[in-house]
Amino acid sequence: MRVVVLGATGNIGYSAVKALSSAADVTEIVGVARRLPDWSPPRTRFVAADVTRDDLTPHLQGADVAILLTWSFHPTRDPVSTWQVNVLGTIRALEAAAEAGVGAVVYVSSVGAYSPGPGRTVDESWPTHSLPTAAYGREKSYLERYLDAYELRHPQIRVARLRPSFVFQRASGSEQRRIFAGPLLPAALLRRGRLPVVPVPSGLRFQAVHGDDVGEALRLLATRDARGAYNVAGDPIIDAAGLGDLMGARPVEVSHAPVVMALGVASRLRLVPADEGLLRLFLSLPTMETSRIRDELGWAPRVTGVAALREALDGMAEGAGAPTAPLQPGRAVGAPEPGPHAASTTRKE
């Protein structure tokens, strides 16, 4: 089996390639990314291509499966730029897969595609209209609609959608600190026991999953006859008490409004890269029921969501990373990604 992974060097792409390279039924992996990594996993070759402008069809010729992972979080203050990469780039990849005659497409969506449902636990039938005030949610939701039409236009292509919760691992520490935290957060505060109290928005409930467990889910979706949407999340659901235990601090619940307002001000002052729209989306999300992928494909998380988040926080504090451009450790927090379009975007591939 030949698998092409577009966006093969980011947090999820790194995990997907690792899982696929250890699968006996995968004979070749083609990793597509804007910048070639200093990394040589088994049976894998990397090619440089930009989904927004390069011809992707030659890289997809002869592929049994295409896994679509390319994504840009920033600049959140320029949604036209992220739309060009995330939506139009993914559409170009989908159409190139059809033109190349790829047999199956596995698209990585997100819990962020789901319509608001705080306090609810939902399965894959929950609407995917997201929260339209957040660019991330709009883009994920739009691509869900595009895939609906794509499946009708290309019934010969098996389409599977993975909807993971927040994906963490030690190797993603440097990247996720650049994406979400910015340069002003002291690394020492990320270590357990360094804070006496931790403020938590009231009613907070979310899930996390380890990158390796997402990689395994993608391996299963690529190599099995899986169709439709699959939720993936680790156990347990993380709430205020769980977050306090994770940080070794006493949790103090605060109302949403001042937290959202403070982040909005910090974002406009360019003190943090994330904006209040992303936080509103986070606070609106339901939690996910994951029995479908467990029952049909035998998937089960090997790492708890709490342990995955702790790994990432330790990775952020210690400057951990991996030998790919997005996961590269040591770059200044808040620095733009190297390579083309470096001044305008930070991508996950």
NORBEL-V763825 format. One record per residue. N is the residue number from 1. SS is DSSP state (~ for helix, > for strand, _ for the rest). NEAR is the number of other ideal C-beta (glycine too) atoms within 10 Angstrom. Layout:
n: (N N)
ss: (SS SS)
near: (NEAR NEAR)
This chain:
n: (1 2 3 4 5 6 7 8 9 10 11 12 13 14 15 16 17 18 19 20 21 22 23 24 25 26 27 28 29 30 31 32 33 34 35 36 37 38 39 40 41 42 43 44 45 46 47 48 49 50 51 52 53 54 55 56 57 58 59 60 61 62 63 64 65 66 67 68 69 70 71 72 73 74 75 76 77 78 79 80 81 82 83 84 85 86 87 88 89 90 91 92 93 94 95 96 97 98 99 100 101 102 103 104 105 106 107 108 109 110 111 112 113 114 115 116 117 118 119 120 121 122 123 124 125 126 127 128 129 130 131 132 133 134 135 136 137 138 139 140 141 142 143 144 145 146 147 148 149 150 151 152 153 154 155 156 157 158 159 160 161 162 163 164 165 166 167 168 169 170 171 172 173 174 175 176 177 178 179 180 181 182 183 184 185 186 187 188 189 190 191 192 193 194 195 196 197 198 199 200 201 202 203 204 205 206 207 208 209 210 211 212 213 214 215 216 217 218 219 220 221 222 223 224 225 226 227 228 229 230 231 232 233 234 235 236 237 238 239 240 241 242 243 244 245 246 247 248 249 250 251 252 253 254 255 256 257 258 259 260 261 262 263 264 265 266 267 268 269 270 271 272 273 274 275 276 277 278 279 280 281 282 283 284 285 286 287 288 289 290 291 292 293 294 295 296 297 298 299 300 301 302 303 304 305 306 307 308 309 310 311 312 313 314 315 316 317 318 319 320 321 322 323 324 325 326 327 328 329 330 331 332 333 334 335 336 337 338 339 340 341 342 343 344 345 346 347 348 349)
ss: (_ > > > > > _ _ _ _ ~ ~ ~ ~ ~ ~ ~ ~ ~ ~ ~ _ _ _ _ _ _ > > > > > > _ _ _ _ _ _ _ _ _ _ > > > > > _ _ _ _ _ _ _ _ ~ ~ ~ ~ _ _ _ _ > > > > _ _ _ > > > _ _ _ _ ~ ~ ~ ~ ~ ~ ~ ~ ~ ~ ~ ~ ~ ~ ~ ~ ~ ~ ~ ~ ~ ~ _ _ _ > > > > > _ _ ~ ~ ~ _ _ _ _ _ _ _ > > _ _ _ _ _ _ _ _ _ _ _ _ ~ ~ ~ ~ ~ ~ ~ ~ ~ ~ ~ ~ ~ ~ ~ ~ ~ ~ ~ _ _ _ _ > > > > > > > _ > > > _ ~ ~ ~ ~ ~ ~ ~ ~ ~ ~ ~ ~ _ _ _ _ _ ~ ~ ~ ~ _ _ _ _ _ _ > > > > > _ _ _ > > _ > > > ~ ~ ~ ~ ~ ~ ~ ~ ~ ~ ~ ~ ~ _ _ _ _ > > > > > _ _ _ _ _ > > ~ ~ ~ ~ ~ ~ ~ ~ _ _ > > > > > _ ~ ~ ~ ~ ~ ~ ~ ~ ~ ~ ~ ~ ~ _ _ _ _ _ _ _ ~ ~ ~ ~ ~ ~ ~ ~ ~ _ _ > > _ _ ~ ~ ~ ~ ~ ~ ~ _ _ _ _ _ _ _ ~ ~ ~ ~ ~ ~ ~ ~ ~ ~ ~ ~ ~ ~ _ _ _ _ _ _ _ _ _ _ _ _ _ _ _ _ _ _ _ _ _ _ _ _ _ _ _ > > _ _)
near: (17 18 30 27 30 27 29 28 28 25 28 26 30 31 26 31 29 20 21 29 18 14 18 7 10 21 11 15 24 21 30 28 27 22 18 14 22 10 17 10 17 12 15 20 11 22 15 13 19 20 26 18 12 16 11 24 17 12 21 23 14 13 22 17 23 29 30 25 29 27 24 28 22 22 18 22 14 13 16 9 18 25 16 18 23 27 17 13 25 24 16 20 25 24 15 22 26 17 13 17 13 25 14 23 25 25 23 27 21 24 24 24 24 29 16 16 15 15 8 14 15 17 13 18 7 19 13 24 16 25 21 12 13 23 26 24 27 23 24 24 23 20 23 21 11 15 22 11 9 19 16 8 9 16 8 8 17 20 20 24 25 24 25 26 25 21 26 28 27 20 24 28 27 23 29 21 26 24 22 15 18 17 14 10 16 9 16 9 13 21 16 14 8 14 16 9 11 16 14 20 17 11 13 18 17 21 25 27 27 24 26 19 25 28 23 24 29 28 25 22 27 26 19 14 10 22 14 12 22 25 26 27 26 28 15 12 17 23 16 19 11 19 18 17 13 19 22 13 18 12 19 12 12 14 10 16 9 11 17 17 11 14 19 15 12 17 20 12 8 11 14 20 23 19 20 20 23 23 19 18 23 20 19 19 26 20 22 24 15 26 10 17 22 15 9 15 18 9 20 12 22 11 19 17 25 19 16 27 24 19 21 27 22 15 25 25 19 15 14 20 21 26 14 25 21 27 25 19 16 7 16 8 17 17 11 16 23 12 14 14 18 11 8 17 21 21 26 24 29)
